[in-house]
Structure formats: C-alpha cells, structure tokens
C-alpha cells in the first residue's frame, strides 16, 4: 500500500462536457492490482480467464470486489468498510478496512502530480493492445508513476466505488485505467468507463484502498 497525501483533483466527463473538483483526504492505495494469488488466498476462488499467480485477477464483478475487500479486512483484523444487505451496500468512511478507491482517489493517484493524459510514455508504463499480444501480464512489469504505483494504466481496468450516472445508467459503476485489449486512446488518466456491478470480463480487475 502507498500512502497518498491530501489533495484535490478535477474530474471531467466527455459525454456531458462537465468538469468538477473533488477535495481528498489522505488515503492509501495498493501499488499493484489484486493478483490472482491474492484473490485465491482470500476467497478460495480463481475466476480469471487466463491463469497466473502474479497476473491481475480479472473476470470479477464490482460485487466480487466489494466482497473481497470485506474478506481481506476480516483476515487482517480490520473493520470492514462495507455493510451488505441483499443488493444494497453502504460504505462506512471511518472504517479502517480495505475498500475500492473512489474515482477521484484513483485519478489523483494515477496522475501522481502530472497534468497530461498519462504519467509517462505509454509503451513504458502500460500493457495495451499495441504491446500486450492481447493478454494480461504480470503486475508491476512496466514502469511505475512518480508515487510508486504500477499498472494504473493498461493491463486491466479498475473498478471504482462510484456510481457512474444514476439518472442515465442506474446502478452502473465506474471503471478506470484501460486494459490490455484497449487502443491507446482508452489508456488515459481521465477516461471514464461504466458497467453494471454484476458484469465480468477478462480485462476488468481492481485494486484496493484504505481510508486515513
């Protein structure tokens, strides 16, 4: 886990042409996406389409990621961040357990103080369609950003906590970062994607965060 100092980030949405600023308190975020070995150790499951202990777990839904966070918190003797009740989930922001990053936290961490579309040359920092041979790769195999975070762009998309646009898309949640199957224009710090929280596919995974 990498500790991120308090700050502020401006998010944008191309569809609505909207921009908005979000203040952030200090938080921690994982240096790499959750791996298949870690997911199996916590849940006993190996859902990924392409196996490999050090490759990112994929073919996991937003709900799978939420349940993983709570299970990892319990294993670590921390207070779970989420209260689950059927198809309802509530986040307790004061809990010290693991959780998904908000999209503002994700973008702030991805940028690591930079202001351009990426924190480095794409081939140096990310696995995407142009260099991935259309498969995922071992986490941490490309250069990190200035804050020591790997695979923020490319390899697998990252689920975030946020609802994308409730009025238009209902319960769809935010995905960030681009994946191994995406063209270069999808692997940018500001790109937002959405999907139903039960959706699974072989280029979507997640990384964990903690408050405080």
C-alpha positions as CSV (number, residue, x, y, z in Angstrom):
1,X,0.0,0.0,0.0
2,X,1.2,3.5,-0.9
3,X,0.1,6.4,1.3
4,X,-1.3,9.4,-0.7
5,X,-1.3,12.9,0.9
6,X,-4.4,15.1,0.9
7,X,-5.0,17.0,-2.2
8,X,-7.6,18.0,-4.9
9,X,-8.3,16.6,-8.3
10,X,-10.5,17.9,-11.2
11,X,-12.6,15.2,-12.9
12,X,-14.2,15.5,-16.3
13,X,-16.8,13.7,-18.5
14,X,-16.6,13.9,-22.3
15,X,-20.2,12.9,-22.8
16,X,-21.7,15.7,-20.6
17,X,-18.8,18.1,-21.1
18,X,-18.8,18.5,-17.3
19,X,-15.9,19.3,-15.0
20,X,-15.9,19.1,-11.2
21,X,-13.3,19.4,-8.4
22,X,-13.0,16.9,-5.6
23,X,-11.0,17.5,-2.4
24,X,-9.3,14.4,-1.0
25,X,-8.3,13.4,2.5
26,X,-5.1,11.3,3.0
27,X,-5.6,7.6,1.9
28,X,-3.7,4.5,0.9
29,X,-3.9,2.7,-2.4
30,X,-2.3,-0.6,-3.5
31,X,0.8,-0.4,-5.6
32,X,-0.5,-3.0,-8.0
33,X,-3.9,-4.5,-8.9
34,X,-5.1,-7.5,-6.8
35,X,-3.3,-10.6,-8.2
36,X,-4.8,-14.0,-8.8
37,X,-2.8,-15.5,-6.0
38,X,-4.0,-12.9,-3.5
39,X,-7.6,-13.3,-4.6
40,X,-7.4,-17.0,-4.2
41,X,-5.8,-16.7,-0.8
42,X,-8.6,-14.5,0.4
43,X,-11.6,-16.1,-1.3
44,X,-10.5,-19.6,-2.4
45,X,-11.7,-18.8,-5.9
46,X,-9.8,-18.4,-9.2
47,X,-12.2,-16.7,-11.6
48,X,-9.7,-15.4,-14.1
49,X,-9.9,-16.5,-17.8
50,X,-6.1,-16.6,-18.1
51,X,-4.2,-18.1,-15.2
52,X,-1.1,-16.9,-13.4
53,X,-0.5,-16.2,-9.8
54,X,1.2,-12.8,-10.4
55,X,-1.2,-11.7,-13.2
56,X,-4.1,-9.4,-12.2
57,X,-7.3,-11.1,-11.2
58,X,-10.0,-10.5,-13.8
59,X,-13.4,-11.7,-14.7
60,X,-14.5,-10.3,-11.3
61,X,-17.6,-8.1,-10.9
62,X,-17.9,-4.9,-8.8
63,X,-19.8,-7.0,-6.2
64,X,-17.0,-9.6,-6.2
65,X,-14.5,-6.8,-5.5
66,X,-16.7,-5.4,-2.7
67,X,-16.9,-8.8,-1.0
68,X,-13.1,-9.4,-1.4
69,X,-12.4,-6.1,0.3
70,X,-14.6,-7.1,3.3
71,X,-13.0,-10.6,3.4
72,X,-9.5,-9.1,3.3
73,X,-10.4,-6.7,6.1
74,X,-11.6,-9.5,8.3
75,X,-8.4,-11.6,7.6
76,X,-6.3,-8.5,8.5
77,X,-8.3,-7.8,11.8
78,X,-9.6,-4.6,10.4
79,X,-13.2,-3.2,10.4
80,X,-14.9,-4.0,7.0
81,X,-15.7,-0.8,5.1
82,X,-18.9,-2.1,3.6
83,X,-22.3,-3.2,5.1
84,X,-24.1,-5.6,2.7
85,X,-27.8,-6.1,2.8
86,X,-29.1,-8.1,-0.2
87,X,-28.5,-5.9,-3.3
88,X,-27.7,-2.8,-1.1
89,X,-24.2,-1.8,0.0
90,X,-23.3,1.1,2.4
91,X,-19.8,2.4,2.8
92,X,-18.6,3.4,6.3
93,X,-15.9,6.0,5.5
94,X,-14.5,5.9,9.1
95,X,-13.8,2.1,8.9
96,X,-10.1,1.2,8.7
97,X,-10.7,-1.8,6.4
98,X,-9.9,-2.3,2.7
99,X,-12.2,-0.8,0.0
100,X,-12.3,0.3,-3.6
101,X,-10.9,3.7,-4.4
102,X,-13.3,6.4,-5.4
103,X,-12.7,7.5,-8.9
104,X,-11.3,10.8,-7.6
105,X,-8.8,8.9,-5.5
106,X,-8.0,6.7,-8.5
107,X,-7.4,9.6,-10.9
108,X,-5.4,11.6,-8.3
109,X,-3.2,8.6,-7.6
110,X,-2.8,7.8,-11.3
111,X,-1.7,11.3,-12.2
112,X,0.9,11.5,-9.4
113,X,1.3,15.2,-9.8
114,X,1.3,15.2,-13.6
115,X,-1.3,17.1,-15.7
116,X,-1.2,15.4,-19.1
117,X,-3.1,12.4,-20.3
118,X,-0.5,9.9,-19.0
119,X,2.2,9.8,-16.4
120,X,4.8,8.6,-18.9
121,X,5.3,7.2,-22.5
122,X,2.5,4.6,-22.9
123,X,4.7,1.7,-24.0
124,X,6.9,2.2,-20.9
125,X,4.1,2.3,-18.4
126,X,1.2,0.2,-19.7
127,X,0.1,-3.1,-21.4
128,X,-2.5,-2.2,-24.1
129,X,-3.5,-3.6,-27.4
130,X,-0.4,-2.2,-29.1
131,X,2.1,-4.3,-27.0
132,X,0.1,-6.8,-24.9
133,X,-0.2,-9.6,-27.5
134,X,-3.9,-9.4,-26.4
135,X,-3.4,-10.9,-23.0
136,X,-2.9,-9.7,-19.4
137,X,0.6,-9.6,-17.9
138,X,2.3,-10.0,-14.6
139,X,1.6,-7.0,-12.4
140,X,4.4,-4.5,-11.9
141,X,6.1,-5.3,-15.2
142,X,6.1,-1.8,-16.5
143,X,7.4,1.5,-15.0
144,X,5.5,2.9,-12.1
145,X,4.4,6.5,-11.8
146,X,6.2,9.0,-9.6
147,X,4.3,7.8,-6.5
148,X,5.3,4.1,-7.0
149,X,2.1,2.9,-8.4
150,X,2.2,0.3,-11.2
151,X,-0.4,-0.6,-13.9
152,X,-2.5,2.4,-13.2
153,X,-3.0,2.5,-17.0
154,X,-3.4,-0.7,-19.0
155,X,-3.3,-4.4,-18.1
156,X,-6.8,-4.4,-16.5
157,X,-9.5,-1.8,-15.9
158,X,-10.0,-1.0,-12.2
159,X,-13.4,-1.0,-10.6
160,X,-14.1,2.2,-8.5
161,X,-16.7,2.7,-5.8
162,X,-18.7,5.4,-7.6
163,X,-22.0,5.2,-9.4
164,X,-21.3,6.5,-13.0
165,X,-24.5,8.5,-13.6
166,X,-27.6,7.3,-11.7
167,X,-30.1,9.3,-13.7
168,X,-29.0,7.8,-17.0
169,X,-27.3,4.5,-16.2
170,X,-28.9,3.5,-12.8
171,X,-26.5,1.4,-10.7
172,X,-23.7,1.2,-13.3
173,X,-20.3,1.7,-11.6
174,X,-17.2,3.5,-12.8
175,X,-14.2,1.7,-14.4
176,X,-10.8,3.5,-14.8
177,X,-7.4,2.9,-16.4
178,X,-7.9,1.0,-19.6
179,X,-6.9,-2.6,-20.2
180,X,-4.7,-5.0,-22.3
181,X,-7.3,-5.1,-25.1
182,X,-7.8,-1.4,-25.4
183,X,-6.4,1.0,-28.0
184,X,-4.0,3.7,-26.8
185,X,-6.8,6.4,-26.5
186,X,-8.5,4.5,-23.8
187,X,-5.4,4.3,-21.6
188,X,-5.5,7.9,-20.3
189,X,-5.9,9.2,-16.7
190,X,-9.2,11.0,-17.5
191,X,-11.0,8.2,-19.3
192,X,-14.2,7.0,-17.6
193,X,-16.0,3.8,-18.5
194,X,-19.1,2.2,-16.9
195,X,-20.6,-1.2,-16.4
196,X,-23.3,-3.0,-14.4
197,X,-22.0,-4.1,-11.0
198,X,-22.6,-7.7,-11.9
199,X,-20.6,-7.5,-15.1
200,X,-17.5,-9.6,-15.6
201,X,-15.0,-9.7,-18.5
202,X,-11.3,-10.8,-18.9
203,X,-9.8,-7.3,-18.9
204,X,-11.5,-5.9,-15.7
205,X,-10.0,-6.2,-12.3
206,X,-9.4,-3.9,-9.3
207,X,-7.0,-2.6,-6.7
208,X,-7.7,-1.9,-3.0
209,X,-7.6,1.3,-1.0
210,X,-7.9,2.3,2.7
211,X,-9.1,5.5,4.4
212,X,-6.8,7.5,6.6
